[in-house]
Every structure is written in C-alpha cells, then in structure tokens.
Amino acid sequence: MNKVIINMLWLRPGQVGGSETYAMQLLKALSQTPESPPVELIVTPAARRAHQFLDTNFAVTEQDPPFGRLGRICRENYLFGQLEDHQLVHHLGGTIPKLPNAKKTVVTIYDVQYRDYPHYFSPVKRRYLDDAIQRSLEQAEAVCTISQHCAKSLETHFGYPQEKCHIVPPAIDSPAFQQHKPPQAKEFLLYPAVTWPHKSHQFLITLLEQVPDLQLVLTGAEGSSHRKVMRAIRRSSAADRITHLGMVDTQRLNSLYQEALCTVFPSQYEGFGQPVIEAMTRGCPVISSQCGALPETVGTGGVTLAMDIDQWVDAIQLIRQPDQRQQWVEAGLLRATNFSKKRTAETQIAVYNELLGR
C-alpha cells in the first residue's frame, strides 16, 4: 500500500521554535482526517516522549542518531536511501538530506530568514543553508511553504517560481472562547516568543517605559539573546512591570491570551507568525509589526504598524478603550477561521495524493 513517511529526526523538542508547533498541528490535523493516506513517522526518542499522541495516531519508527547534527544527517542519508520507489517521503524540517537514491520527496520550507538577516547567522550556517535549500528545491517533487511570503522569498533568493509552491498554512487550534479577564486586574501586554535577536524584545521594553501604567508578560524558551534581554529588563525603569515566565503549558498560555489587554508581536521577521492567530482564536486583540509574513498573516484581524514607538503607544491607548478593543476581538476571531485543521489537512493531503497517484 502506498504510504507517506514523514522525517521528524530534525525535531529537538523545545529548541526549534515555531516549526515544532507547526509540525504537531499538521500531524494532529492529518490524524483527524479519514482521507489521509497511511503515515509513518521517523522520530527521535525525545520527540516521541514530548508528543505522546504520535504513538496513538501513527505508525512510529524510533531512531536515535548519535553525534548531534552530523549523526542525524548520516542517519537520514542511510535510512531514506533504502526506501522503495513507491514510498513518498515528506521532509518536514526544511531541507532534504543528500540521498544516494532519491525517492519521491516533499519538503516543507518555513522561511529563508538568514538571507534577509544574515548578521543573525554565522558564515558556516549560511553556507550550509544555501547548499541545503538549493539542493532541496532541485530534488523535491513538491515544495510546501507556510505562507505566500515564504514562497515569494524562495523565488527572490533562489529563483524557484512561487507559483510552484504549495501553501499549507498552520492548523490553529480553536478552543471554546471564554473571556475571563478579572475586572480589577492590572492590564498587561503579552508577547509569546523565544528570545531570538529578531524578536525585538528590546522594542517592547522601551515601549513599556513610555506607558507607565501597563505591564508586560513575556513567555517562550530561551534563545540566543536571552541574557541580553534579561539584562535590558533589569536596567529598565519599567523593570518592576516586566515578567518573563519562560515556557508555559498550553492551559496557562490560553489563560494569558484571554486575560491580556492584547498580544504584541514586534518581530523583525516571520515566515508566518502562528502566535498572532493563536491569540485571535482566544479573543485577544493583536498588534504586530509589518515585517516578513505578518501583514499577510494578520490580514484584517489585527493592527500592523511600522516599528515606531509613538505609533505603538497610540495603538495601545486606542485598544484600551473597551469598544475599540471589542472590535478587534471580533475581527480577530473572524480572521482566525481561515486557519482550520480541516483546511490544512486537505491541502497537505492533496499534495500527497498527487504524488502517490491516488
């Protein structure tokens, strides 16, 4: 029977940011869609422990490559070079390994941030990504991206026609909405983001210094700029109004979305920007930058602004007005309906079926 083998060996739980969230959302959507072809996952023990639903819904093969990234690449080359011609491999980690006998392949590419912001990446990492992405575009029978912005970037930087890309947007969970912000709670802004350099945490620290009666809550794993961000918080005149919670579970994050005045997202680059849609589904208004895919993602569901402190202060003061805030709550909820599990699963399955001849 024709089946899809999904390569998950790249996934290091808690260390790869939005691509982990996207992958888990996609797999959940596929598991709930009867029309999906049979799927086998190749995963590490760590990923299997972190996401136990995988064993319940898919055939799972566990691999534990030694020696870090080099070991993973060697294991991928061996494993996927042994497959039969009728099997389809989906490399969900952004690149295709150097296969000795390439089979039918699909690759999902999340972004090419390193081309637009090379100073955030080492020369060695940039060279590796250039080679890996170029090779992946040449080898793949189908290239999936998570936004039109990403597809356009592949054309700009690699000459790959954007119309050839399959746009498979994230499948955002939509829990039952219930606003339970305590009437006398202190208002706070929420920013769920890893402390990577391009996430612009410093911008929000400066912003809070301009709005003295507001708090800022930060969530997310520690990125390469974490120490710098924490040092900036300690030195800020708003230090007593800024809290970094680190990684929080889904239930806690849902509560934060529902209690926040709004979600702020001043990122310099996003291939999509999943947290802004997560916020919308939970009734939390969104103010974001106009960088990367964010204008495409936010659409008419939130406010997008240039990275100008005065504009952000004005927008926050406006959204503090209950009637204005409610308008953006409703706009966000409407926008979020475009990112359902059903739509995502059907789009990805159509790619699989075309290559499997179903």
N, C-alpha and C positions, 0 to 999 in steps of 0.2 A: 504494500500500500504506500502511495506517495505520502510523504510527511515533511514537516519543516523542522529543522534542527536549529535552535537558537543558541548562539555562542554568548554565554554570560561570564566567561572567565575574566573579563576586564573589570567586573564589578567588585569593588572593595567597599563593603558596607560603611556608610558614613563618611567616605572620603572622596566621592566623585560628584557630589553636588546634585544638580537637577537631573542629570542623566539617570541616576538611580531611581529618582521619583518617577520620571517618565517611563522607564522600563517596567517598573512594578505596576504602574497604572495600565500600561498597554497589556501586560500579561493578565491582569485581572479582567480587563475588558474581553480579551480573547477567551479566557476560561468561562465566561458567561455567555458566549455566543455559540450556539449549536452548529452554525455553519462553518466554524473554523476547522481547517484540516488538522489532522493529528500533529501534535507538537511535542518535541523532546528538547529538554533544556540541558546544556552542559554548564555546570555551576561549580564553584569552589565550596568547600565545607563552610566557610564563613558566611557566604551568601545564603547557603541553604539554612543555616541556623537563624540568620537575621530575618528571613522571609519564609516562614514555615508553611504558608499557604501554597507554595510551589509544589511540594510533595503531594498535596491533596488534589491538585488540579492538572498536573502534568507528569509525563514520564521524565524522570530526572536521572542524569548520569553525573556522578561527582568526580571531579578532578582536582588535585591539589598540586599545582606546578611549584617546583622549588625555585629559589634564586630570583624572586621578585619578577620584574617586568621581562627580563631576558628569558627566565624559565617559562613564563606564560607564553611568550612568542614562540619558543621552541615547541612547547606542547601543542599549541594551536596548529603549527605547521604539520606536526605529525598526525594529530587527530583528524583534521579536516582534509588532509591529503589522502586519507584511507577510505573516504566515503564513496558510495556507489553513485553512478551518474544520475539516477532518478531522484536522488535526495536533494532538497533545497536547503541551503544554509543561510541563516539571517545573522549577520554580524551586527549586533545591537550596540556595540561600543564605539562606533565612529570610524573604524578602519577595518580593512581586510588583511589578514596575515599573508606572508609570502608563501602561497600554497604551491607545492610541486605539481599538483594536478588539480587545477581549479575546477570546482563543480559549479552548478547553478548557485548564484550568490545574490543576496540582497544586503545592502549596508545602510544603516541609519546614521546620518551625519548631523550632529547637533549645532555646530557653529564652526566658524573659522576665525575666532576672536584673535588668535595670535597674529593674523595678517593685519588686522586693523589696530591692534595694540601690542606691537612686537616687544615693547620695553617691559612688558609683564612676563616675558618668557625668555629663557636662556637661549643662546645661539644653537646649542645642541638640540634642545626641544623643538625649536623652529625648523631646523633641518630635518629632524625625524618626521614631524608632522607634514612638511612639504612632500617628502617622499611617500609617506603612508597614505595621505589623502589622494595624491595624484594616482598612485597605484590602485587605490580602491575605486576611484572613478573610472579607471580604464578596465578593471576586471569585473565590476559588478554588472549583472544583468538589469538590476533595478536599484536606483538610489532614492532613499527616503529622507526627507527632511521634516523638521517640525514647524517650519514657518516659511512663508514666501520670502521673507528677508534672508533666511539661510540659503534658499535656492538661488536668489539673486547674487548672494556673496560667492557662491560656487562658480557662477558664470563670470563674475567680475575678476576673481582671483585665479581661477583655473580654466576658464573658457568652457566650462561644462554648461550646456544650454539649460536655462532654468525651467523651460517647459518640459524637459525630460524628467524632472524631479517629481516624485510622488509626495505630496504634502500630507503627512499623517500627524495631525495635531494631538496634543496631550488629551487624555481622557480624565477629566477632573471630577473627582467625587463630589456629589452634591447632597450633603446631609440635610435633613429637615431643618429649615431655618427657624430659629427662635432667638430674638434679640433679648438678652438678659443683662444689659448694662445697668449696674446699680445706679439709681438716680443721683446719689451723692458721691459717686466715685470720682476720683481725680481723672481728668481727661488725659489720655496718652496716645501717642503715635506708635505704630507697630512697624518694625522692619524685620522680616524674616529672611535672613541672608547670611551665608558663610562670609567670614571676614577676609574675602579676597580683595586685592587692590582696586579692581574695577567697580566694586560695590559702593564705593564713595561714602563710607560711614562718616568720614570727617565732615562731609557736607551737612549731614544731619546734626552733628554735634554743634556746628556753627549755627545752624538754623534754630536749634533749641535755645541758644544763647540770646536769640532775638525775640523769643516768645517766652517770657519768664513764668507764666502760669500753666505750663504744659509739661508733660513727662514724655520720655522716650523709652520704649521697651524693645530691646534687640534680642533676637533668637537666631540660632544656627550654629553650625560647627565652627571650629577654629581654623581659619585659613592662614595664608602666609603673612597677612597683615594684622593678625590678631594682636600681637604685642603692641604694635604701633597704634592701633585703635584704642586699646585699653589705656595706653599712656596718654593719648589725647583726651580721653574721658576724664582721667584723674586730674589733668591740668586745666580742664574747662571750668568756667564759672557756673556751668549747669550740671556739674558732676553729680550733685545730690539728687538730680531728677532723671538720671540715665541709668538704666538697669540692663545688664547683659545676662540673659538666662541660659545661654548655651543651647544645646539640643533639648527640645521638649517633645513629649509624645503627642500623638495626634489629638487626643482629647484636650490636652492643655492648649495646644495651638488653636483648636476650634474655639475654645473659650476666649482666648486673646483676640482672635478675629472679631468675635461677637461683642466684646467689651470695648474695643479700641474706638477712638474717635475716627480714625481712618488708617489705612495701610499706606505707608510712604515707600517709594521704590526709586531712589535716585541713581540707579545703576548706569554706568557708562556704556555697558554692552550686555545685551541679552539675545540669545538665539530664539527665545520665546518669552520667558518670564512667567513661569507657572504660578508663583505665589500671588500674582495680581488677580488671576482668575479664581484661585482658591479663596481669596478674600471676598471677591464678588459673590461667590456662591454662598458665603456665610453672612451676607448682609453688611459687609464692611466696605465703605467707600474707598476709592483708590486715587492717589496722586502719584504719578510716576514721571520719570524723565522722558525725553523724546529720543532716546538713544537706542540703537540696534532695532530689534523687532518690537520694542514696547509700544510704539504708536499702533502697529498692526494688531498686537495682542489686546491692548486696552480698547481700541476702537472707540465707540460712543459710550462705553460703560464706565469711563472714569475721566480724570483730568490728566493731561500730559503737558509738561512745562519744560522750558529751557532750564538749564542749571543756573538759575538766578535766584539768590536768596530772597530778594524782595518779592518776586513773583510767588514763591512758595509760601512766604508768610501771608500774603494776601489770600492765597487759595485756602490756607488752613483757617484763617479768620472767617472766610466765607462759609466753609464747611461746618464751622461751629454753630452756625445758625440752623436750628432744627429743621426748618422747612427745606433749606438748601441741602442739608445732609440727606434727608429722606429722598429727595430727587435723585441723588447719586446712588443711594442704596438701590432704588428701583431700577435705575439704568444699568447698574452692575449685575443685578440678578437677571435682567433680560439678556445682557451680553453673554453671560456665563452659559446660557442654554445652548450656545453654539459649540460647546466643548463636551459633548456627552460621550459616555463609554460606547454607546451604540455606533455613533458616527466614526469614532476612532477605530473600533474593531472592524467595521465594514470596509473602511478604507484600506486598512492593512491586509485584510483577508483578500480583497480584490487583487492586490499586488501578488500575494502568494498564488492565488488561483490562476492568474495569467501565466506565471512561470511554470506551474505544475500542469498546465494544460487542462484544468478542470472546467 
